Amino acid sequence: MERWTESQILFEGKVVRLRVGRVELDDGTPAYREVVEHPGGVCILPYTGHSVILVRQFRIALNQYILEAPAGKLEGDEDPLHRGLCELEEEVGFRAGRVVDAGGIFATVGFCSEKIHLFLALDLIKTAQRLESEERIELVEMSLDGARRALADHSIEDAKTVVLLHRLFDYLEKSPAS
């Protein structure tokens, strides 16, 4: 196990902060680390009973449009389920009659602390989309067969969405009446 022996915050922004410094390895060997500290996030996959609803949006970090499930950043000690339900309604315009906890993932374990909490949104109830002023989102409804094809041909590249789709398929296999 490693432990910090000295560290400093080089940057603190709205979304992340960068900690750099020295650690001591379990055998006493010193090493240098750079860690992006992130408060965590949520991703919630809306399932209509026959299709999923994804969002297509431009991601400047990738300089491209990407297809993903609705997601958001946690604020402070915010409850992940609460944030997920808010993102579902804000980004997609639905409430969930039922939610399945689909676990969590660490997407970039080598240098980032972000944990993404995953949920499946079922028994959807239509409300109204409430995008934030800086959000530009296109909704994409995709059949389950279309989602399977998109996974097979790698046209969905967002890791959290790939994991959630697989977890939805596992859930449906175990609970066919859902």
N, C-alpha and C positions, 0 to 999 in steps of 0.2 A: 504494500500500500504506500502511496505517496502522501507527503504532507508539505504544505507551504512552509518555507523557512523565512522568506521575505517576498513581499509582492507590493505592487502599486497599481492603481487604476490610471491608465494612460488616457482613456477616453470614456466619458459618460454621456450617452445620448438619450434620446426619447425611447428607443427600443432596446438597446444593448449597452453594455459597458465592457471595456477591454482591460483585463487584469494580466499583468506580466510579472514574472519573477522567478525565483529559485525554489525548487522543491528538493526534498530528500527522498530518495527511493528506499524501499524496504531494507536494502542492505547497507544503507548509509551513503550511497553514491549520490552526489549532487547532480541536478539537471535543471534545464531552463524550460519554462512553459509559458505559452500565451493562451489565454482562455477568454472566450466570448461568454459573458454572463447574460443570461436571458431569463425573464420572469416566467416563461412557459407559455403554452398556447393550447388552443382547442381546435378540433376539426370535427364537423358533424355532417354525416352523409344522409341527405333526404332520400327516402325510399317511398315511392308512391304506391307500391303493391305490384307494379309491373315495370317500373323504370326508376332511374336515379336522376337527380337534378344536380348538375355541376355548374360551376361558374367559370367563365373564360375572362381573364383579365391580363393586362400587360404588367409584367414584373420587370422593373428597371434593373434589378440585380442580374437578371438573365438576358435583358434586352430583347425580350420576346413575349408573345402571348402564351399563356399556359392555362390548361384545363385542370381545375381542382375542385375539391369539395369546399363548402363554406368553412371559413376558419377565422380565428382572431387571436389576439394576444391577451394574456391574463394581466390584470392590473392589481398589484399588491397581493393580498391574500384572497382574491376573488375566487368563488367557487367555480370550478371548471364546467360543471353542468349548466349552471346559470349563464355563464358566458357563451357556451355553445348554443343554448336556446335563444339567446339574444342575437347571435350571429345568424342563426337559421331564419329568424323573422326579418332582421334588417337586410340581409343579403338576398334572400330567396323569397320572402313573403309567405312563410308558412309557420305554423305552430305544430309541435309534435304531440299527438295523443299518447304516444308511448315512446320511451327512449331506452335503448340498450347500451350499456357501458361496454365499449369495445376495447378497453385497456388503454395503454399508452405506449409511446415510442420515444426514443432519443434518436434524432435523425443524424446528428453529426457528433458522435461521441469523442472524437479525437481532440476537439478544441472548443466545443460549445455545450453549455449546460442546459439548453432548452429541452424541456419535456413537453410533448404534445399529447394531450388527452383526447381520446377518440370516442365518438358516439355515433350510433345509428338512430336516425329519426324516423319513426314509423307512425302509421295512422295519421297522416298529415291533414291539417286543417288550413285552408287558404285564408290568408289575411292580406297584408299589403307590404310590399318591399319598402324599406326605409333606409336607403343608402346614405352614408355620410357624404358630405359635400365633395370630398376628394376621391371617392370611389367611382370607378368606371367598370361596371360588371355587365356581362352578357350571360343570361341564363341558357344552359344547354341541357335539355332533357334527353336522356339516353336510355334505350331499352337495355335490359340485362344482357341480351345477346350482343348488343352494340358495345356494352361495357366490357364484356369478355373479349371481344375482338380488339378493342382498344388496348386492353392489357396485353394480349398476345402480340399485337404489332408494335407495342411500345409507344403508342401515340399519347398515352397518359404518362407523363414523366414525373409528376409531383409525387414524392415518396409517401407522404401521409395519405394521399388519395389512393395510391396503389394498395397500401396496406388496408385501408378502410374497405375498398371494394372486395378484397380477398376475405376480409372478416365478415362482410355482408353475405358473400356466397357461402361461407362456412355456416353462418347463422341460419340462412335459408335452408341449407341441406339438413340441419339438425331440427329445424322448426318449420316444416313445409307449409303449415297452415297460416304463417305470418303474412 
